[in-house]
Amino acid sequence: MRKAFKMKLYEGMAAEYEKRHNQLWDEMKDMIHEYGGTNYSIFLDKETNVLYGYLEIESEEKWNDSANTAICRKWWDFMADIMETNQDNSPVSVDLDEVFHLD
């Protein structure tokens, strides 16, 4: 399954966001793969500070379970100071509907 979503950075946090992802913890990489995530990319619209994420997942249910892991919660806490988050520090994330695909 292909999954796309958007999130939003706080103003002036693009460089820090990229830095943190370039140093992504091995435990976080392992968790993403363990919960069926592959081919993961995040893109930034510098004019709006909107992030667009894309990844391929085995199933929506398995991927959603990753939110309950300690490492995911730790990552959310680590990122909360630079992007819009919910009360539990999960990123405010809006799923995007696929309207076209070409292999």
Buried (B, 14 or more C-beta within 10 A) or exposed (E): EEBBBBBBBEEEBBEBBEEBEEEEEEBBEEBBEEBBBEEBEBEBEEEEBBBBBBBEBEEEEEBEBBEEBEBBBBBBEEBBEBBBBEEEBBBEBEEEEEEEEEE
